[in-house]
């Protein structure tokens, strides 16, 4: 899952980015509404985490702009404004949820999971392919009920392939799903993650394979 965090406090932004990253999420950080609008144009993100007090205005007004760029984009407001009136404003402008600062990362994760359960956001709550199960809400992969302990990048690769299973995923699209704006990407890094993931799936006898479509991308299929 790729998330856009609009937060102008660098210390808090880095803490949220690191915490969500440890749970297998790619988090891109921007500090103003203008930067967020540019970041949303490629439509790479599944959720927007939005502060209200920003250098270029009240973030509440950005919800409409975000939805014009990415229709139905889920929005969670993260703000120190904790009055009932402020929460009402945040929800009335279209935010899906409202979390007041300070907050526990565990609560933010729970709210992200709750939004991800909505049918309009994830068409397949669980993918069943071969002996592999991929839960898009819990963001876990298992084989016949046994959890696969995959490193973060491999999990992101599998998630991107699983949500498009049966279709070829272009290399550029896979890179976008696995790496954030600020990540340094070595030329062979993606190939290494795919190779290790293929090995992990084979060792678990998942009965699925990642096919390399040379010059095009990758395809996740069950083993006939």
C-alpha positions in Angstrom: 0.0 0.0 0.0 1.3 3.4 -0.9 0.3 6.4 1.2 0.7 10.1 0.8 1.4 12.0 4.1 0.7 15.7 4.0 2.4 17.0 7.2 4.7 20.0 7.6 6.3 19.0 10.9 9.4 17.1 9.7 10.0 15.3 13.0 6.4 14.0 13.1 6.4 13.2 9.4 9.6 11.2 9.7 8.2 9.3 12.7 5.0 8.4 10.9 6.8 7.4 7.8 9.2 5.1 9.7 6.4 3.5 11.8 4.2 2.8 8.8 7.2 1.6 6.8 7.9 -1.0 9.4 4.4 -2.4 8.7 5.2 -2.7 5.0 3.8 0.5 3.7 5.3 3.0 1.3 4.9 6.5 2.6 5.6 9.6 0.6 5.9 12.8 2.6 5.0 16.3 1.4 4.8 19.5 3.4 2.2 21.7 1.6 -1.0 21.4 -0.3 0.8 22.6 -3.5 3.3 19.7 -3.2 0.5 17.2 -2.4 -1.5 18.2 -5.5 1.6 17.5 -7.7 2.2 14.2 -5.8 -1.3 13.0 -6.4 -1.4 13.6 -10.2 0.1 10.2 -11.1 -2.6 8.5 -9.0 -0.1 6.3 -7.2 -1.5 6.5 -3.7 -4.3 4.5 -2.0 -4.7 6.7 1.1 -4.1 10.4 2.0 -3.1 11.3 5.6 -3.8 15.0 5.9 -2.8 17.6 8.5 -5.0 20.7 8.8 -2.6 23.4 9.9 -0.4 23.8 6.8 1.9 26.6 5.5 -0.5 27.3 2.6 -3.8 27.1 4.4 -6.3 24.8 6.2 -5.9 21.2 5.0 -9.7 20.8 5.2 -10.0 22.6 1.9 -7.6 20.2 0.2 -10.0 17.2 0.5 -12.0 18.5 -2.5 -8.9 19.1 -4.5 -7.5 15.6 -3.7 -10.7 13.9 -4.8 -10.7 15.9 -8.0 -7.3 14.4 -8.8 -8.0 10.9 -7.4 -11.7 10.1 -7.2 -12.8 8.2 -4.1 -9.4 8.7 -2.5 -9.7 7.8 1.2 -8.6 10.7 3.5 -7.7 10.5 7.2 -7.2 13.8 8.9 -4.4 14.0 11.5 -4.6 17.2 13.5 -4.1 18.8 16.9 -7.6 20.5 16.5 -9.6 18.3 18.8 -12.8 20.2 19.4 -16.2 18.7 18.4 -16.6 21.6 15.9 -13.2 20.9 14.3 -14.1 17.2 13.9 -17.4 18.1 12.4 -15.7 20.4 9.9 -13.2 17.7 8.9 -15.9 15.1 8.3 -18.3 17.5 6.6 -15.7 18.4 4.0 -15.4 14.7 3.1 -12.7 13.2 5.2 -13.3 9.5 5.9 -11.8 9.6 9.4 -10.4 12.1 11.9 -7.5 11.4 14.3 -6.3 13.9 16.8 -2.7 14.4 17.8 -1.0 13.0 19.7 -2.0 9.5 18.7 -0.7 6.0 18.9 0.6 4.5 15.7 -1.4 1.3 16.4 -4.6 3.4 16.3 -3.6 4.9 13.0 -2.9 1.5 11.6 -6.3 0.3 12.8 -8.0 3.2 11.0 -6.1 2.5 7.8 -7.2 -1.1 8.0 -10.7 -0.1 8.6 -10.8 2.1 5.5 -9.1 -0.6 3.5 -12.0 -3.0 4.3 -14.4 -0.8 2.4 -15.5 -2.6 -0.8 -15.0 0.6 -2.9 -11.3 0.6 -1.9 -10.3 -3.0 -2.2 -12.2 -5.3 -4.6 -10.6 -8.5 -3.3 -10.2 -8.7 0.5 -8.4 -12.0 0.1 -6.7 -13.5 -3.0 -6.7 -17.3 -3.3 -4.3 -18.5 -5.9 -2.7 -22.0 -5.9 -2.1 -22.6 -2.2 -1.4 -18.9 -1.6 -3.7 -16.6 0.3 -3.1 -12.8 0.3 -5.1 -10.8 2.7 -5.2 -7.2 1.4 -6.6 -5.8 4.6 -4.2 -7.5 7.1 -1.5 -7.2 4.4 -0.3 -10.8 5.1 0.5 -13.7 2.8 0.1 -17.3 3.9 0.2 -20.8 2.4 -2.6 -23.1 3.6 -2.9 -20.9 6.7 0.8 -20.8 7.5 2.0 -17.2 7.5 4.8 -16.3 5.1 7.3 -14.0 6.9 8.3 -11.9 4.0 10.6 -8.8 4.2 8.8 -5.5 3.5 9.9 -5.0 -0.1 9.0 -8.6 -1.0 5.6 -8.2 0.6 5.1 -5.0 -1.5 6.1 -6.8 -4.7 3.7 -9.7 -3.9 0.9 -7.2 -3.0 1.3 -5.4 -6.3 1.3 -8.6 -8.3 -1.6 -10.1 -6.3 -4.0 -7.2 -6.8 -3.4 -7.6 -10.6 -3.0 -11.4 -10.7 -3.5 -12.9 -14.1 -2.4 -9.6 -15.7 1.1 -8.5 -16.6 2.4 -5.8 -14.3 4.7 -3.4 -16.0 8.1 -3.0 -14.4 7.6 0.8 -14.0 4.3 0.1 -12.2 5.9 -2.4 -9.9 8.7 0.1 -9.0 6.0 2.7 -8.2 4.3 0.3 -5.9 7.5 -0.8 -4.0 9.5 2.5 -3.7 8.7 5.9 -2.4 9.6 9.3 -4.0 12.8 9.6 -1.8 14.0 6.0 -2.0 17.3 5.4 -3.7 16.8 2.6 -6.1 19.7 0.5 -7.4 19.4 -0.8 -10.9 19.0 -4.4 -10.0 17.2 -4.0 -6.7 13.7 -4.9 -8.0 15.0 -8.0 -9.8 16.7 -9.1 -6.6 13.4 -8.7 -4.6 11.5 -10.6 -7.3 14.1 -13.4 -7.3 14.0 -13.8 -3.5 10.2 -13.7 -3.5 10.1 -16.4 -6.1 12.4 -18.6 -4.0 10.3 -18.0 -0.9 7.1 -19.0 -2.7 8.7 -22.1 -4.1 10.1 -23.2 -0.8 6.7 -22.8 0.8 5.2 -24.8 -2.1 2.7 -22.0 -2.7 1.9 -23.4 -6.2 2.2 -20.0 -7.8 5.0 -18.6 -10.0 6.2 -15.2 -10.9 6.8 -15.1 -14.7 9.2 -12.6 -16.1 7.8 -11.1 -19.3 11.0 -9.8 -20.8 10.9 -6.2 -21.8 7.3 -5.9 -20.3 7.0 -6.8 -16.7 5.9 -9.6 -14.3 3.0 -11.9 -14.1 1.7 -13.9 -11.1 0.0 -17.2 -12.0 -0.9 -20.5 -10.4 1.1 -23.6 -11.3 -1.0 -25.7 -13.6 
